[in-house]
Amino acid sequence: MDTHKTDKMLSRKEGRVGIMTFNNPERHNAVSLEMWSATEGILDGFLADPEIRVVVLTGAGGKAFVSGADISKFADERQSEEAVQHYNALVEKIYSRIYEMPKPTIAMIRGHCIGGGLNLAICCDVRICTDGSRFALPAAKLGLGYGYPGLRRYVQTVGTPVTKEIFFSARQFDATEALAWGVVNRVVADGELEPAVMDLAGTIADNAPLTIATIKQCLTEVQHDPDVSDLEKCAAMVKACFASNDYVEGRKAFLEKRKPVFTGT
């Protein structure tokens, strides 16, 4: 296992799974500008590492996934209009990077998942939480504006009616509601969270990476009206799957009744 630390962000690799941890437990993993910047570097590293096939996001301390922005840093990080624009642009860049990342992403949620934390979770492909997790998007209680890109991700993930209730009410909701609404894929007991997430990550990592990347790209295009070049990219990726060594290996392993060993080529 390789471990790397960047200020209040941690990253490590377990086999073919990259794990990024928001490590600010004394503030319930509230995120500062410095942490957002470190996040970008960690994601770049995961994306560039051919051994990593799945990315897991989580929070340290056991009480929160991420609780939103670190308000204690606002005086320094949002002291002018230019600073606010810089902060918002960086945060949106990170959200988009996670949402559009070619490698599958899983949010491992324990405790509070509030504001920016819920935004991060929605950006992930799969979300698994504990039965004690709590969620909220309190923008309407704080007078905050909320832009099109973030709302679009919510609508694409949980639909318009659920998005409206989450934002209009700004109330906290529990894991049962989160599961019913499609905010999370699965709810598990606290002690089962890491095993459940790592088992799923390992299962995905064992599958053909070209197929996974193609499906994720095509699903991205399904969610909006693509132009011709986007559809051509999807078609090319599908064609590459059928021309790959992994396609040969997958058929051979099936006939030989053994587990395939995919290489991503």
C-alpha positions as CSV (number, residue, x, y, z in Angstrom):
1,M,0.0,0.0,0.0
2,D,1.3,3.4,-1.0
3,T,0.3,6.4,1.2
4,H,0.6,10.1,0.3
5,K,-0.4,13.1,2.4
6,T,-1.1,16.7,1.2
7,D,-2.0,19.0,4.1
8,K,-5.5,18.1,5.1
9,M,-6.0,15.8,2.1
10,L,-4.9,12.1,2.2
11,S,-4.5,9.8,-0.7
12,R,-3.5,6.1,-0.9
13,K,-3.7,3.2,-3.2
14,E,-5.0,-0.2,-2.2
15,G,-4.5,-2.6,-5.1
16,R,-6.3,-1.0,-8.1
17,V,-8.4,1.4,-5.9
18,G,-7.4,5.0,-5.3
19,I,-8.7,6.4,-2.0
20,M,-9.0,10.1,-1.4
21,T,-9.8,11.3,2.2
22,F,-10.9,14.7,3.3
23,N,-8.9,15.0,6.5
24,N,-10.3,17.9,8.5
25,P,-12.2,16.0,11.3
26,E,-12.0,18.8,13.8
27,R,-14.2,20.9,11.5
28,H,-16.3,17.9,10.3
29,N,-14.2,17.8,7.1
30,A,-15.1,21.3,6.0
31,V,-13.1,22.1,2.9
32,S,-10.8,25.1,2.4
33,L,-9.4,26.5,-0.8
34,E,-6.1,24.8,0.0
35,M,-7.9,21.5,0.3
36,W,-9.7,22.0,-3.0
37,S,-6.4,22.7,-4.7
38,A,-4.9,19.5,-3.2
39,T,-7.9,17.5,-4.4
40,E,-7.2,18.5,-8.0
41,G,-3.6,17.2,-7.7
42,I,-4.8,13.9,-6.1
43,L,-7.4,13.4,-8.9
44,D,-4.7,14.1,-11.5
45,G,-2.5,11.4,-9.9
46,F,-5.3,8.8,-9.8
47,L,-6.2,9.5,-13.4
48,A,-2.6,9.2,-14.6
49,D,-1.9,5.9,-12.7
50,P,-2.8,3.0,-15.1
51,E,-3.0,0.6,-12.1
52,I,-5.9,2.6,-10.5
53,R,-9.3,1.6,-12.0
54,V,-11.7,2.9,-9.3
55,V,-11.6,6.0,-7.1
56,V,-13.2,6.2,-3.6
57,L,-13.9,9.5,-1.9
58,T,-14.4,9.6,1.9
59,G,-14.0,11.7,5.0
60,A,-11.8,11.2,8.1
61,G,-12.9,11.0,11.8
62,G,-16.1,9.0,11.5
63,K,-18.5,11.9,12.0
64,A,-18.7,13.4,8.5
65,F,-18.1,12.7,4.9
66,V,-17.8,16.4,4.1
67,S,-19.7,19.2,5.7
68,G,-19.3,21.8,3.1
69,A,-17.1,24.9,2.9
70,D,-14.8,25.9,5.8
71,I,-16.5,29.1,6.9
72,S,-13.6,29.9,9.2
73,K,-11.5,30.5,6.0
74,F,-14.0,32.9,4.3
75,A,-12.3,36.1,5.6
76,D,-9.2,35.0,3.8
77,E,-10.5,33.1,0.8
78,R,-13.6,35.2,-0.1
79,Q,-12.5,38.7,0.9
80,S,-13.2,40.2,-2.5
81,E,-15.4,39.6,-5.5
82,E,-12.4,38.4,-7.5
83,A,-11.5,36.0,-4.6
84,V,-15.1,34.6,-4.6
85,Q,-15.1,34.1,-8.3
86,H,-11.7,32.3,-8.1
87,Y,-13.0,30.0,-5.2
88,N,-16.3,29.2,-7.0
89,A,-14.5,28.5,-10.3
90,L,-12.0,26.1,-8.6
91,V,-14.8,24.2,-6.7
92,E,-16.9,23.8,-9.9
93,K,-13.8,22.6,-11.7
94,I,-13.3,19.9,-9.1
95,Y,-17.0,18.9,-9.1
96,S,-16.9,18.6,-12.9
97,R,-13.6,16.6,-12.8
98,I,-15.1,14.0,-10.4
99,Y,-18.4,13.9,-12.3
100,E,-16.7,13.4,-15.7
101,M,-13.8,11.3,-14.5
102,P,-13.3,8.3,-16.9
103,K,-12.7,6.0,-14.0
104,P,-15.7,5.0,-11.8
105,T,-16.0,6.9,-8.5
106,I,-17.6,5.8,-5.2
107,A,-18.6,8.0,-2.3
108,M,-18.1,6.2,1.0
109,I,-20.3,8.2,3.4
110,R,-20.3,8.1,7.1
111,G,-22.0,10.7,9.3
112,H,-22.9,14.2,7.9
113,C,-23.0,14.8,4.2
114,I,-23.9,18.5,4.0
115,G,-23.8,21.3,1.4
116,G,-20.6,20.8,-0.6
117,G,-20.3,17.3,0.8
118,L,-23.6,16.4,-0.8
119,N,-22.5,18.0,-4.0
120,L,-19.4,15.8,-4.0
121,A,-21.4,12.7,-3.4
122,I,-23.8,13.5,-6.2
123,C,-20.8,13.9,-8.5
124,C,-19.8,10.3,-7.8
125,D,-21.1,7.4,-9.8
126,V,-22.1,5.3,-6.8
127,R,-22.9,6.4,-3.2
128,I,-22.9,4.0,-0.2
129,C,-23.7,5.4,3.3
130,T,-24.2,4.2,6.8
131,D,-27.6,3.9,8.5
132,G,-26.7,6.9,10.7
133,S,-25.7,9.2,7.8
134,R,-27.5,12.6,7.5
135,F,-27.8,14.8,4.4
136,A,-28.8,18.4,3.6
137,L,-28.3,21.2,1.1
138,P,-28.9,24.3,3.2
139,A,-28.4,27.0,0.5
140,A,-32.0,28.3,0.9
141,K,-31.4,28.8,4.7
142,L,-28.2,30.8,4.0
143,G,-29.4,33.0,1.1
144,L,-26.8,31.4,-1.3
145,G,-27.2,31.4,-5.0
146,Y,-26.9,28.0,-6.8
147,G,-25.9,27.8,-10.4
148,Y,-27.0,25.7,-13.4
149,P,-24.1,23.1,-13.5
150,G,-24.7,21.9,-9.9
151,L,-28.5,21.8,-10.3
152,R,-28.1,19.9,-13.6
153,R,-26.1,17.2,-11.8
154,Y,-28.8,16.8,-9.2
155,V,-31.5,16.5,-11.8
156,Q,-29.6,14.0,-13.8
157,T,-28.9,11.9,-10.6
158,V,-32.2,12.0,-8.6
159,G,-34.7,13.8,-10.9
160,T,-36.4,17.2,-10.7
161,P,-39.0,16.5,-8.0
162,V,-36.4,15.2,-5.5
163,T,-34.0,18.1,-6.4
164,K,-36.7,20.6,-5.7
165,E,-37.5,19.2,-2.3
166,I,-33.9,19.0,-1.3
167,F,-33.2,22.6,-2.3
168,F,-36.6,24.2,-1.4
169,S,-36.8,22.6,2.1
170,A,-33.1,22.8,2.9
171,R,-33.9,20.3,5.6
172,Q,-31.8,17.4,6.8
173,F,-32.9,14.0,5.7
174,D,-31.7,10.5,6.9
175,A,-30.3,7.5,5.1
176,T,-33.8,5.9,4.6
177,E,-35.0,8.9,2.7
178,A,-31.7,9.2,0.8
179,L,-32.1,5.6,-0.4
180,A,-35.7,6.0,-1.3
181,W,-34.9,9.2,-3.3
182,G,-31.9,7.6,-5.1
183,V,-29.4,9.9,-3.4
184,V,-27.5,6.8,-2.3
185,N,-27.3,3.4,-3.9
186,R,-27.1,1.4,-0.7
187,V,-27.3,1.8,3.1
188,V,-25.2,-0.4,5.4
189,A,-24.4,-0.7,9.1
190,D,-21.5,1.5,10.3
191,G,-19.1,-1.4,10.7
192,E,-19.9,-2.7,7.2
193,L,-19.2,0.5,5.3
194,E,-15.5,0.0,4.3
195,P,-15.9,-3.7,3.5
196,A,-19.0,-3.0,1.3
197,V,-17.3,-0.2,-0.6
198,M,-14.0,-2.0,-1.1
199,D,-15.8,-5.1,-2.2
200,L,-17.7,-3.2,-4.8
201,A,-14.6,-1.3,-5.9
202,G,-12.7,-4.5,-6.2
203,T,-15.5,-6.1,-8.3
204,I,-15.5,-3.1,-10.6
205,A,-11.7,-3.1,-10.8
206,D,-11.8,-6.7,-11.9
207,N,-14.0,-5.9,-14.9
208,A,-12.9,-4.8,-18.3
209,P,-11.7,-1.1,-17.9
210,L,-12.3,-0.3,-21.6
211,T,-15.9,-1.4,-21.3
212,I,-16.4,0.6,-18.0
213,A,-14.9,3.7,-19.6
214,T,-17.1,3.3,-22.7
215,I,-20.3,2.9,-20.7
216,K,-19.5,5.9,-18.5
217,Q,-18.8,8.1,-21.6
218,C,-21.9,6.9,-23.4
219,L,-24.0,7.5,-20.3
220,T,-22.6,11.0,-20.1
221,E,-23.8,11.6,-23.6
222,V,-27.3,10.1,-22.9
223,Q,-27.8,12.8,-20.3
224,H,-27.6,15.7,-22.8
225,D,-28.2,16.3,-26.5
226,P,-24.8,15.3,-28.0
227,D,-23.4,16.7,-31.2
228,V,-22.2,14.4,-33.9
229,S,-18.6,14.4,-32.7
230,D,-19.7,13.2,-29.2
231,L,-21.7,10.3,-30.7
232,E,-18.7,9.4,-33.0
233,K,-16.5,9.3,-29.9
234,C,-18.9,6.9,-28.2
235,A,-19.0,4.7,-31.3
236,A,-15.2,4.7,-31.6
237,M,-14.9,3.6,-27.9
238,V,-17.4,0.8,-28.4
239,K,-15.5,-0.4,-31.5
240,A,-12.3,-0.3,-29.5
241,C,-13.8,-2.6,-26.9
242,F,-14.5,-5.3,-29.5
243,A,-11.0,-4.9,-31.0
244,S,-9.3,-5.2,-27.6
245,N,-7.3,-8.0,-26.0
246,D,-9.8,-7.8,-23.1
247,Y,-12.6,-8.9,-25.4
248,V,-10.6,-11.9,-26.4
249,E,-9.8,-12.7,-22.8
250,G,-13.4,-12.2,-21.6
251,R,-14.7,-14.7,-24.2
252,K,-11.9,-17.2,-23.5
253,A,-12.4,-17.0,-19.7
254,F,-16.1,-17.5,-20.1
255,L,-15.6,-20.7,-22.2
256,E,-13.0,-21.9,-19.8
257,K,-15.2,-21.2,-16.8
258,R,-12.6,-19.1,-15.0
259,K,-12.3,-15.5,-13.8
260,P,-10.9,-13.2,-16.6
261,V,-7.8,-11.1,-16.1
262,F,-8.3,-7.8,-17.9
263,T,-5.4,-5.5,-18.8
264,G,-7.2,-2.6,-20.3
265,T,-5.7,-3.2,-23.7
